[in-house]
Amino acid sequence: MNNPITWKYVFQTKAIINWVESIALLLSDQWIRQILGQEPLTNPEYLHLFGALVFTIGIGYWWVGKDISRNHDLVRFGICAQVSVFIVLAYHTLIGGLHPFYLVPGVIDLTFAILFSLFLSSYERIKPALE
């Protein structure tokens, strides 16, 4: 995957996924919890903070997608953030605190973290094509 256009679309796709997930989570978490038989959140402000951060990180992915030759520290930050989301969701799913449904976004994040790692490792090979 050494095509700069492909990487552009990978980052822009993840930005859109972040935006859709954050808005969907903010608007439907209570309804989803009810369907899954989960207790409502005691402190919904944490959900709101998380949704806002997910949305904001999506803006960073969009910036990277607009110019993949720049903002590589945002890519590194995104990898850390996505792996962290997966670890937290996996842990809480394993101990029974979350329905496995909530692990789906974590698996998506882990997949993109791997893709972003591949991007960083292959960037030196595609850099001459960008110049």
Secondary structure, 3 states (H helix, E strand, C coil): CCCHHHHHHHHHHHHHHHHHHHHHHHHHHHHHHHHHCCCCCCCHHHHHHHHHHHHHHHHHHHHHHHCCCCCHHHHHHHHHHHHHHHHHHHHHHHCCCCCHHHHHHHHHHHHHHHHHHHHHHHHHHHHHHHC
